[in-house]
Amino acid sequence: MHRPFHGMRTEAPPEDHLAQCRAASVVLPPYSLFSHRSAAMIHGLPLPIWALPEKVEVAVFEPNRPPRLRGVRAHQLTADEHRWSVVDGLRVVSAHDTWAQLSSLLPVPDLVAIGDYLITGDEPYSGLAPPATRADLDAAVHRHGRRRGVTALRQALERVRYGSLSPQESRLRVALEDAGLPSPELNHVVHSPVDGRREAMIDLAYPDAHVAIEYLGDHHRSDPDTYRHDIRRRERLIELGWDVIFVTAADPFDAVALRVRRALRRSSTR
């Protein structure tokens, strides 16, 4: 038997952080709720790897006192600054207030990536409503107006955009903007000039300059069909007059910005 928290036993150790949260929920007081990075994991927010939680993070509203348990990091919150919900049976700070809580930990590009996810979700593919609206993010910033990290939160809110389909696309967009480049279009659709059918959807694009930026995650390399599709798509875009830049996790964003700047310059001389 394993003892993930005082007062309980399990047959096997929790296999991931969500399992840790479920184990903790058995021994936590009923008025507590999951918060900060644990709430981010429960909501499926795209935390950077370095920010993944080790301890379970929970919170209570004043005047309740934070619980003291080994393996648990507890916070005390003011009720009027937070909203909460139930996700898969777990009481958790709302997704948009979790985003606001993370402002004391994450830099602006990561806050933008989470904000992009919250107002976009999977809607461009599935048609399902995203987890939050921009109005939700505005309200969260207003409620957390005196918190540590609120300056970064406000800066991130100004740069959150609908349409990004991966956190790395969001971070890359912010890096290009920080390098002084124009803000690219997101998920730009290219149609055939002959029959109008859809040829490709570009992650980040400068349509007037015909410069395309494609971020390739590991699945683009490990899945043979995806890899072959990437090659065909690049060849077709080149045939249509596009300058295509592939980006991977190994590429520093400042080097990518330089490549994009050069591509935009080449376009201006055509």
C-alpha positions as CSV (number, residue, x, y, z in Angstrom):
1,M,0.0,0.0,0.0
2,H,1.1,3.6,-0.7
3,R,0.5,6.6,1.4
4,P,0.2,9.7,-1.0
5,F,-1.3,11.8,1.8
6,H,-1.7,11.5,5.6
7,G,-4.9,9.6,6.4
8,M,-5.3,7.5,3.2
9,R,-3.8,4.5,1.5
10,T,-3.8,3.5,-2.2
11,E,-2.8,0.2,-3.9
12,A,-0.5,2.0,-6.3
13,P,1.1,5.5,-6.3
14,P,-0.8,8.2,-8.3
15,E,0.2,7.8,-11.9
16,D,0.0,11.5,-12.7
17,H,-0.9,14.9,-11.2
18,L,-4.6,14.5,-11.8
19,A,-4.5,11.2,-9.9
20,Q,-2.6,13.1,-7.1
21,C,-5.5,15.6,-7.0
22,R,-8.1,12.9,-6.8
23,A,-6.2,11.2,-4.0
24,A,-5.9,14.5,-2.1
25,S,-9.6,15.3,-2.5
26,V,-10.4,12.3,-0.2
27,V,-8.6,13.9,2.8
28,L,-8.9,17.7,2.1
29,P,-11.6,19.6,3.9
30,P,-14.9,19.9,1.9
31,Y,-14.6,23.7,1.6
32,S,-11.2,23.6,-0.2
33,L,-10.8,23.7,-3.9
34,F,-7.9,23.1,-6.3
35,S,-6.1,26.2,-7.5
36,H,-3.0,27.6,-9.3
37,R,-1.0,25.0,-11.2
38,S,-3.1,22.1,-10.0
39,A,-6.2,23.9,-11.3
40,A,-4.4,24.5,-14.6
41,M,-3.8,20.7,-14.9
42,I,-7.4,19.9,-14.2
43,H,-8.6,22.4,-16.8
44,G,-6.1,21.2,-19.3
45,L,-4.3,24.6,-19.6
46,P,-1.0,24.5,-21.5
47,L,1.6,25.0,-18.8
48,P,5.2,25.1,-19.9
49,I,7.1,22.0,-18.8
50,W,9.2,23.8,-16.3
51,A,6.1,25.0,-14.5
52,L,4.4,21.7,-14.0
53,P,3.5,21.2,-10.3
54,E,5.0,18.7,-8.0
55,K,2.8,19.4,-4.9
56,V,-1.0,19.6,-5.1
57,E,-2.1,23.2,-4.9
58,V,-5.3,24.0,-3.1
59,A,-7.0,27.1,-1.7
60,V,-9.7,28.0,0.8
61,F,-11.7,31.2,1.0
62,E,-11.4,33.5,4.0
63,P,-12.0,33.1,7.0
64,N,-11.2,29.3,6.6
65,R,-7.6,28.4,7.3
66,P,-5.5,26.6,4.7
67,P,-5.0,22.9,5.4
68,R,-1.6,21.6,6.4
69,L,-0.8,18.4,4.6
70,R,2.5,17.0,3.4
71,G,2.6,17.2,-0.4
72,V,0.0,20.0,-0.5
73,R,0.6,23.7,-1.0
74,A,-2.3,25.6,0.4
75,H,-3.4,29.2,-0.2
76,Q,-6.0,31.5,1.4
77,L,-8.1,33.5,-1.1
78,T,-10.6,36.4,-0.9
79,A,-13.9,35.1,-2.2
80,D,-14.8,38.1,-4.3
81,E,-11.6,37.7,-6.4
82,H,-12.4,34.2,-7.6
83,R,-15.0,32.1,-9.3
84,W,-15.0,28.3,-9.1
85,S,-16.6,25.3,-10.7
86,V,-16.7,21.5,-10.5
87,V,-14.7,19.5,-13.1
88,D,-15.0,15.7,-13.2
89,G,-16.1,15.8,-9.6
90,L,-13.3,18.1,-8.3
91,R,-14.0,21.6,-6.9
92,V,-11.6,23.9,-8.8
93,V,-10.9,27.6,-9.3
94,S,-12.5,28.6,-12.7
95,A,-10.2,28.4,-15.7
96,H,-10.0,32.2,-16.3
97,D,-9.3,32.9,-12.6
98,T,-6.7,30.1,-12.7
99,W,-5.1,32.0,-15.6
100,A,-5.0,35.1,-13.4
101,Q,-3.5,33.2,-10.5
102,L,-0.6,32.0,-12.8
103,S,0.4,35.6,-13.5
104,S,2.6,35.5,-10.4
105,L,4.5,32.6,-11.8
106,L,4.6,32.7,-15.6
107,P,6.1,35.3,-18.0
108,V,3.9,37.1,-20.6
109,P,4.4,34.7,-23.5
110,D,3.2,31.8,-21.5
111,L,0.2,33.8,-20.2
112,V,-0.6,34.7,-23.8
113,A,-0.4,31.1,-24.8
114,I,-2.9,30.1,-22.1
115,G,-5.2,33.1,-22.8
116,D,-5.2,32.1,-26.5
117,Y,-6.2,28.6,-25.6
118,L,-9.0,29.8,-23.3
119,I,-10.7,31.9,-25.9
120,T,-10.0,29.5,-28.8
121,G,-10.0,25.9,-27.4
122,D,-10.7,23.4,-30.2
123,E,-13.5,25.5,-31.8
124,P,-11.8,26.0,-35.2
125,Y,-11.8,22.2,-35.6
126,S,-14.7,20.9,-33.6
127,G,-17.1,23.9,-33.5
128,L,-17.4,23.5,-29.7
129,A,-17.4,26.7,-27.6
130,P,-14.0,27.5,-26.1
131,P,-13.5,27.3,-22.3
132,A,-13.8,31.1,-21.8
133,T,-14.6,34.3,-23.6
134,R,-12.5,37.5,-23.8
135,A,-15.1,39.1,-21.4
136,D,-14.2,36.3,-18.9
137,L,-10.5,37.2,-19.1
138,D,-11.3,41.0,-18.8
139,A,-13.4,40.3,-15.7
140,A,-10.6,38.1,-14.2
141,V,-8.0,40.9,-14.7
142,H,-10.4,43.4,-13.1
143,R,-11.0,41.1,-10.0
144,H,-7.3,40.4,-9.6
145,G,-6.3,44.1,-10.0
146,R,-4.1,44.3,-6.9
147,R,-2.5,40.8,-7.1
148,R,1.3,40.3,-7.6
149,G,1.8,39.8,-11.3
150,V,-1.2,41.9,-12.5
151,T,1.1,44.0,-14.7
152,A,2.1,40.9,-16.7
153,L,-1.5,39.8,-16.7
154,R,-2.7,43.1,-18.3
155,Q,0.2,43.0,-20.8
156,A,-0.8,39.4,-21.8
157,L,-4.5,40.3,-22.1
158,E,-3.7,43.0,-24.7
159,R,-1.9,40.3,-26.8
160,V,-4.3,37.4,-26.5
161,R,-5.8,36.5,-29.8
162,Y,-8.4,34.0,-31.0
163,G,-7.3,31.3,-33.4
164,S,-4.0,29.9,-32.2
165,L,-4.2,26.1,-32.1
166,S,-1.1,25.3,-30.1
167,P,0.8,27.0,-27.3
168,Q,4.0,27.0,-29.3
169,E,2.3,28.9,-32.1
170,S,1.2,31.5,-29.5
171,R,4.7,31.8,-28.0
172,L,6.3,32.1,-31.5
173,R,3.8,34.8,-32.5
174,V,4.7,36.8,-29.4
175,A,8.4,36.4,-30.1
176,L,8.0,37.7,-33.6
177,E,6.1,40.7,-32.3
178,D,8.7,41.3,-29.7
179,A,11.4,41.2,-32.4
180,G,9.6,44.2,-34.1
181,L,8.0,42.2,-36.9
182,P,4.4,42.7,-37.9
183,S,1.9,40.5,-36.2
184,P,1.2,37.5,-38.4
185,E,-2.2,36.1,-39.3
186,L,-3.3,32.9,-37.6
187,N,-4.3,29.8,-39.4
188,H,-4.4,31.5,-42.8
189,V,-6.2,29.4,-45.4
190,V,-4.7,29.2,-48.9
191,H,-7.1,28.4,-51.8
192,S,-6.2,27.1,-55.3
193,P,-6.1,29.9,-57.8
194,V,-7.6,27.5,-60.3
195,D,-10.7,26.1,-58.7
196,G,-10.8,27.8,-55.3
197,R,-10.4,24.5,-53.3
198,R,-8.5,24.7,-50.0
199,E,-4.8,23.9,-50.4
200,A,-3.4,24.5,-46.9
201,M,-4.0,26.2,-43.6
202,I,-0.8,28.0,-42.5
203,D,0.0,28.4,-38.8
204,L,1.4,31.9,-39.0
205,A,1.3,33.8,-42.2
206,Y,2.1,37.2,-43.9
207,P,-0.3,36.8,-46.8
208,D,0.7,40.0,-48.7
209,A,4.3,38.9,-48.6
210,H,3.5,35.2,-49.2
211,V,5.6,34.2,-46.2
212,A,4.4,31.1,-44.3
213,I,5.6,29.9,-40.9
214,E,4.8,26.4,-39.9
215,Y,5.5,25.1,-36.4
216,L,6.2,21.4,-36.4
217,G,5.7,19.5,-33.1
218,D,7.2,16.1,-32.4
219,H,4.2,14.3,-34.0
220,H,5.1,15.9,-37.3
221,R,8.4,14.0,-37.1
222,S,7.2,10.7,-35.6
223,D,4.1,10.1,-37.6
224,P,5.0,9.1,-41.2
225,D,1.7,10.2,-42.7
226,T,2.0,13.6,-41.1
227,Y,5.6,14.0,-42.2
228,R,4.8,13.2,-45.8
229,H,1.8,15.5,-45.7
230,D,4.1,18.3,-44.5
231,I,6.4,17.8,-47.4
232,R,3.6,17.8,-50.0
233,R,2.0,20.9,-48.4
234,R,5.3,22.8,-48.5
235,E,6.0,21.9,-52.1
236,R,2.5,23.0,-53.0
237,L,2.8,26.3,-51.2
238,I,6.2,26.9,-52.9
239,E,4.5,26.2,-56.3
240,L,1.9,28.9,-55.3
241,G,4.7,31.4,-54.7
242,W,5.0,31.1,-50.9
243,D,8.3,31.3,-48.9
244,V,7.8,28.5,-46.3
245,I,9.7,28.5,-43.0
246,F,9.5,25.4,-40.9
247,V,10.1,25.8,-37.1
248,T,10.8,23.0,-34.6
249,A,11.4,23.0,-30.8
250,A,15.1,23.1,-31.5
251,D,15.0,26.5,-33.2
252,P,15.6,29.5,-31.0
253,F,12.8,32.1,-31.5
254,D,15.3,34.9,-32.1
255,A,16.9,32.9,-34.9
256,V,13.4,32.3,-36.4
257,A,12.6,36.0,-36.2
258,L,15.8,36.7,-38.3
259,R,14.7,34.1,-40.9
260,V,11.3,35.7,-41.1
261,R,12.8,39.2,-41.4
262,R,14.9,38.0,-44.3
263,A,12.0,36.3,-46.0
264,L,9.9,39.5,-45.7
265,R,12.8,41.5,-47.2
266,R,13.1,39.0,-50.1
267,S,9.4,39.4,-50.7
268,S,9.7,43.3,-50.9
269,T,12.3,43.0,-53.7
270,R,10.2,40.7,-56.0
